[in-house]
Amino acid sequence: MKRIAAALLASAFVLLSCGGASPDEAKDPEEIMRISTWLLDRDLEGKGQIGFIPESEKTYPRLEDGSLFWVPDEEGADVPNENLFVYEPLEVGVPRIMAPMTLYMTRSGGNIGYTNLNLFVDYDGIVRVTKVEPSDSSIRLRYSLNGIPQEAEGIEINGPCGINICPVGKELASEATSVLVAQDTLVGKEYTLRIEALTLGGKNAATAVVKLTAVPDPLYPWQTVHEGQYREFYRSGEERTRFCSVELLSYTYNEMAVLSGELSGPED
């Protein structure tokens, strides 16, 4: 019986491939759902660090520069701010450094502007986002519904969409339900999210598991940057960072959903 079922499935796949869509129109099943974000250019990883410009050292009027600058390693080349970060899709098993939290930067090729961290899900259907570990309020999820920000423990909205993530690093009593915007987070914390692509009928089409890790930020003056702001959210002595690494741990897709023709992948 299993052999017959497998043969039928293979035959259906051949008929689908040869029947309706041309090779140019067919979508790669691994591209059903694409998850992208702003990342440090991979050619710069391990070749320098990113400095910080405190408010006291800024001069006005000025263009938005993200309050940062590139510090190359010995014999390394200077890199203008607008060439530091690229918008690219995540690849399975390839950890990358995300652009810093809450970044505003003027660029000739198109400005960058966002709060917290953001993942952009390119999928023409329903997108479901679930906290895996931790599943508590130490990580906050937010999305936009008709232009109105909404915070939720889990998200289910129509894609393509953007998911706003605030990696708090700890549960808060006094700000448990507040919509938080932060420029940094606690070092060493890890967060895992599950992102699912669903057909309009509610069937699972693809599932991605994404891990965020708050990594050290040697040139960030975390000891003093929040002086005068200390409360439950920011406390003295907590090592903080502007940066998280992001890794697409796994990506799986539903072959039956592909064969049924109920879905389409991201537009090229």
FIPAMI-234220 format. One line per 8 residues: number of its first residue (from 1); their letters; for each residue x, y, z of C-alpha. Coordinates in nm, 4 decimals, padded with zeros to 6 digits. Layout:
<pts>
NUM) a) X/Y/Z ~ ...
</pts>
This chain:
<pts>
1) mkriaaal) 00.0000/00.0000/00.0000 ~ 00.2843/00.2386/00.0873 ~ 00.4468/00.1696/-00.2496 ~ 00.1213/00.2437/-00.4324 ~ 00.0753/00.5705/-00.2399 ~ 00.4312/00.6756/-00.3148 ~ 00.3844/00.5974/-00.6832 ~ 00.0624/00.7978/-00.6963
9) lasafvll) 00.2315/01.0918/-00.5263 ~ 00.5214/01.0795/-00.7705 ~ 00.2815/01.0589/-01.0646 ~ 00.0836/01.3561/-00.9338 ~ 00.4020/01.5588/-00.9023 ~ 00.5010/01.4756/-01.2628 ~ 00.1554/01.5633/-01.3936 ~ 00.1540/01.8903/-01.1993
17) scggaspd) 00.5010/01.9789/-01.3243 ~ 00.4176/01.8990/-01.6852 ~ 00.0583/02.0098/-01.6866 ~ -00.0194/02.3679/-01.5876 ~ 00.2917/02.5683/-01.5080 ~ 00.5976/02.6188/-01.7207 ~ 00.9430/02.5865/-01.5556 ~ 00.9600/02.9666/-01.5389
25) eakdpeei) 00.6290/02.9828/-01.3520 ~ 00.6899/02.6958/-01.1091 ~ 00.8042/02.7952/-00.7628 ~ 01.0888/02.6236/-00.5814 ~ 00.9261/02.4591/-00.2751 ~ 01.2137/02.5850/-00.0627 ~ 01.1152/02.9395/-00.1626 ~ 00.7492/02.9133/-00.0572
33) mristwll) 00.8253/03.1437/00.2336 ~ 01.1212/03.3804/00.2485 ~ 01.2343/03.5519/00.5701 ~ 01.4538/03.8591/00.5302 ~ 01.5992/04.1314/00.7496 ~ 01.8703/04.3984/00.7693 ~ 02.2095/04.2351/00.8272 ~ 02.5719/04.3347/00.8601
41) drdlegkg) 02.7319/04.2771/00.5202 ~ 02.8807/03.9282/00.5401 ~ 03.2068/04.0545/00.3840 ~ 03.2563/04.2692/00.6967 ~ 03.1978/04.0013/00.9586 ~ 03.5110/03.9466/01.1661 ~ 03.6895/04.2413/01.0070 ~ 03.5995/04.5168/01.2513
49) qigfipes) 03.3572/04.6443/01.5105 ~ 03.0906/04.9104/01.5257 ~ 03.1480/05.2159/01.7405 ~ 02.8848/05.4243/01.9130 ~ 02.8231/05.8014/01.9061 ~ 02.6737/05.9202/02.2370 ~ 02.4231/06.2032/02.2403 ~ 02.6786/06.4379/02.4011
57) ektyprle) 02.9081/06.4067/02.0981 ~ 02.6503/06.4651/01.8264 ~ 02.6362/06.7894/01.6322 ~ 02.3251/06.9321/01.4677 ~ 02.1905/06.9728/01.2077 ~ 02.3036/06.6331/01.0800 ~ 02.1860/06.3400/00.8735 ~ 02.0757/06.0293/01.0597
65) dgslfwvp) 02.3771/05.8025/01.0897 ~ 02.2454/05.5397/01.3288 ~ 02.4670/05.6836/01.6051 ~ 02.7381/05.4454/01.4881 ~ 03.0518/05.4188/01.2768 ~ 03.2748/05.1402/01.1466 ~ 03.6029/05.0649/01.3285 ~ 03.8130/04.8371/01.1052
73) deegadvp) 04.0632/04.5902/01.2388 ~ 04.4318/04.6693/01.1921 ~ 04.5063/04.7257/00.8226 ~ 04.1345/04.7130/00.7477 ~ 03.9562/04.9669/00.5324 ~ 03.7098/05.2317/00.6462 ~ 03.3539/05.1628/00.5381 ~ 03.0882/05.4343/00.5053
81) nenlfvye) 02.7796/05.3821/00.7188 ~ 02.5520/05.3332/00.4223 ~ 02.7556/05.0302/00.3103 ~ 02.7475/04.8453/00.6428 ~ 02.4053/04.6838/00.6248 ~ 02.2238/04.4870/00.3569 ~ 01.8678/04.3609/00.3275 ~ 01.8905/03.9875/00.2547
89) plevgvpr) 01.6985/03.6628/00.3090 ~ 01.8103/03.4186/00.5772 ~ 01.9710/03.0891/00.4782 ~ 01.9377/02.7646/00.6714 ~ 02.2333/02.7013/00.8999 ~ 02.4042/03.0354/00.8258 ~ 02.4192/03.2632/01.1335 ~ 02.4392/03.6343/01.0549
97) imapmtly) 02.4751/03.9532/01.2589 ~ 02.1640/04.1681/01.2414 ~ 02.1792/04.5429/01.2012 ~ 02.1500/04.7143/01.5414 ~ 01.8263/04.7514/01.7308 ~ 01.6134/05.0589/01.6504 ~ 01.8162/05.1913/01.3590 ~ 01.7596/05.5145/01.1658
105) mtrsggni) 02.0076/05.5856/00.8896 ~ 02.0132/05.8138/00.5870 ~ 02.1413/05.6426/00.2728 ~ 02.1569/05.7457/-00.0905 ~ 02.0252/05.4055/-00.1913 ~ 01.7211/05.4266/00.0373 ~ 01.7013/05.5128/00.4061 ~ 01.6805/05.2520/00.6824
113) gytnlnlf) 01.4310/05.3060/00.9623 ~ 01.2796/05.0644/01.2122 ~ 01.2316/05.0061/01.5852 ~ 01.3513/04.7062/01.7888 ~ 01.4338/04.4178/01.5513 ~ 01.2326/04.3181/01.2452 ~ 01.1816/04.0044/01.0398 ~ 01.0021/04.0414/00.7070
121) vdydgivr) 00.8057/03.7377/00.5903 ~ 00.7466/03.7148/00.2177 ~ 00.4556/03.4741/00.1731 ~ 00.1231/03.5213/-00.0009 ~ -00.1049/03.3645/00.2589 ~ -00.1494/03.3426/00.6343 ~ 00.1613/03.3829/00.8526 ~ 00.1638/03.2445/01.2059
129) vtkvepsd) 00.4426/03.3362/01.4520 ~ 00.4842/03.1488/01.7806 ~ 00.7296/03.1886/02.0650 ~ 00.9164/02.8638/02.1302 ~ 01.1779/02.9390/02.3952 ~ 01.1296/03.1448/02.5999 ~ 00.7534/03.1701/02.5595 ~ 00.7069/03.4425/02.8201
137) ssirlrys) 00.7098/03.8234/02.8045 ~ 01.0895/03.8435/02.7979 ~ 01.0436/03.8589/02.4221 ~ 00.7719/04.0846/02.2764 ~ 00.6046/04.0444/01.9372 ~ 00.4285/04.3229/01.7532 ~ 00.2691/04.3612/01.4119 ~ 00.0649/04.6190/01.2257
145) lngipqea) -00.3057/04.5736/01.1572 ~ -00.4493/04.8391/00.9248 ~ -00.1582/05.0636/01.0244 ~ -00.2223/05.0222/01.3983 ~ 00.0526/04.8519/01.6066 ~ -00.0685/04.5417/01.7887 ~ 00.1276/04.3472/02.0517 ~ 00.0482/03.9780/02.0970
153) egieingp) 00.1849/03.6603/02.2511 ~ 00.1378/03.4933/01.9138 ~ 00.0643/03.6377/01.5698 ~ -00.1536/03.5193/01.2826 ~ -00.1907/03.7678/00.9974 ~ -00.1972/03.7862/00.6210 ~ 00.1410/03.7991/00.4513 ~ 00.3610/03.9451/00.3219
161) cginicpv) 00.4200/04.1078/00.6580 ~ 00.6740/04.2457/00.9021 ~ 00.7173/04.1142/01.2559 ~ 00.8550/04.3549/01.5159 ~ 01.0544/04.1802/01.7893 ~ 01.1699/04.3329/02.1161 ~ 01.4133/04.0940/02.2896 ~ 01.3742/04.2264/02.6448
169) gkelasea) 01.5799/03.9555/02.8113 ~ 01.3726/03.9435/03.1303 ~ 01.0134/03.9527/03.2452 ~ 00.8906/04.2899/03.3684 ~ 00.6284/04.3481/03.6375 ~ 00.5812/04.7239/03.5994 ~ 00.5838/04.7224/03.2182 ~ 00.4345/04.3817/03.1566
177) tsvlvaqd) 00.1846/04.5056/02.8975 ~ 00.3684/04.8121/02.7684 ~ 00.4642/04.8399/02.4020 ~ 00.8414/04.8610/02.4332 ~ 01.0933/05.0221/02.2014 ~ 01.4583/04.9604/02.2864 ~ 01.7993/05.0368/02.1375 ~ 01.9716/04.7507/02.3197
185) tlvgkeyt) 01.9115/04.4281/02.5102 ~ 02.0745/04.1983/02.7650 ~ 02.3830/04.0129/02.6408 ~ 02.3803/03.6339/02.6151 ~ 02.0069/03.5739/02.5892 ~ 01.8650/03.3403/02.3240 ~ 01.5181/03.3389/02.1685 ~ 01.3574/03.0881/01.9340
193) lriealtl) 01.0549/03.1579/01.7143 ~ 00.8493/02.9352/01.4871 ~ 00.7172/03.0986/01.1710 ~ 00.4573/02.9083/00.9708 ~ 00.3132/02.9687/00.6263 ~ -00.0504/02.8588/00.6066 ~ -00.2784/02.8304/00.3073 ~ -00.5992/03.0321/00.3116
201) ggknaata) -00.7660/02.7061/00.4105 ~ -00.5455/02.6817/00.7180 ~ -00.3141/02.4020/00.5970 ~ 00.0537/02.4203/00.6847 ~ 00.2616/02.5000/00.3759 ~ 00.6034/02.5658/00.5310 ~ 00.7636/02.6055/00.8733 ~ 01.0769/02.7969/00.9703
209) vvkltavp) 01.2498/02.7977/01.3077 ~ 01.4556/03.1094/01.3774 ~ 01.6968/03.1709/01.6655 ~ 01.8071/03.5147/01.7875 ~ 02.1101/03.5467/02.0176 ~ 02.2155/03.8706/02.1880 ~ 02.5904/03.8929/02.1208 ~ 02.8595/04.1053/02.2936
217) dplypwqt) 02.9060/04.4638/02.1766 ~ 03.2605/04.5673/02.2827 ~ 03.2417/04.9331/02.1743 ~ 02.9011/05.0049/02.3255 ~ 02.9181/05.2042/02.6534 ~ 02.6496/04.9997/02.8295 ~ 02.7892/05.1018/03.1695 ~ 02.6788/05.4635/03.1211
225) vhegqyre) 02.4439/05.4894/02.8226 ~ 02.1284/05.4580/03.0365 ~ 02.2341/05.6660/03.3367 ~ 01.9370/05.8655/03.4572 ~ 01.6966/05.6143/03.3006 ~ 01.7402/05.3278/03.5436 ~ 01.4203/05.1459/03.6310 ~ 01.2998/04.7887/03.5950
233) fyrsgeer) 01.3697/04.7865/03.2201 ~ 01.7204/04.9345/03.2490 ~ 01.9256/04.8561/03.5584 ~ 02.2784/04.9539/03.6519 ~ 02.5373/04.6809/03.5976 ~ 02.3464/04.4898/03.3275 ~ 02.5680/04.4292/03.0241 ~ 02.3725/04.5317/02.7167
241) trfcsvel) 02.4217/04.5100/02.3410 ~ 02.2819/04.6638/02.0240 ~ 02.3318/04.3429/01.8274 ~ 02.1760/04.0018/01.7874 ~ 02.2796/03.7195/01.5625 ~ 02.0039/03.5493/01.3680 ~ 02.0003/03.1957/01.2329 ~ 01.7413/03.0063/01.0333
249) lsytynem) 01.7715/02.6769/01.2194 ~ 01.5393/02.4826/00.9922 ~ 01.2989/02.5204/00.7024 ~ 01.0524/02.2496/00.6053 ~ 00.7674/02.2502/00.3561 ~ 00.4521/02.0464/00.3043 ~ 00.4808/01.8499/-00.0210 ~ 00.1055/01.7925/-00.0402
257) avlsgels) 00.0405/02.1663/-00.0184 ~ 00.2863/02.2189/-00.3035 ~ 00.1246/01.9478/-00.5155 ~ -00.2260/02.0762/-00.4520 ~ -00.1438/02.4158/-00.6040 ~ -00.2946/02.5993/-00.3062 ~ -00.0031/02.8327/-00.2602 ~ 00.2494/03.0527/-00.4341
265) gped) 00.5956/03.1562/-00.3273 ~ 00.7534/03.5017/-00.2955 ~ 00.7643/03.7162/-00.6040 ~ 01.1111/03.7509/-00.7532
</pts>
